[in-house]
Every structure is written in C-alpha cells, then in structure tokens.
Amino acid sequence: MSFHKMMNFETKQTIKQALIIQIEEVGFERVTVKNLALTANINRGTFYLHYKDKFEVMEDLQNGGFAAGVIK
C-alpha cells in the first residue's frame, strides 16, 4: 500500500473512532463535524476531504469499514 493510501486509511479510521467516542458521549443526534474533527485531532477541512457528513461516516461504519486496533 502506498504512503498516501495508508495515510488516507488511517485518517478515516481516526474519524470513525471519533464518531464512536462522540456517540457514546453525546448521542448521534448531537454529534457535529466540528466536534468530530476536534476529537480526531484533525481540521474540519480534512474531515471533508474524506466524508460528506456524519451520516456518511456512520454508513461506512455500518458497512464494516472499521479496523479494530488501528487507532492508537
């Protein structure tokens, strides 16, 4: 896997982990992209490079798009 693809994969995993954390803390309805970015320690612009909105992140998670153990 190329360096770029690996970084893309890791960033998406981090965003999905942030969504899980935010859902546990405030519930899905109250999750915002701003708080996802803060939790993932990324810029909002970086979030939007990978996902359209929180619903797309949730869809990715529901489709088995999470590799456990990747997040540090």
ABEGO torsion letter per residue (X at the ends): XBAAAAAAAAAAAAAAAAAAAAAAAAEAAABBAAAAAAAAGBBAAAAAAABABAAAAAAAAAAGABBBGABX
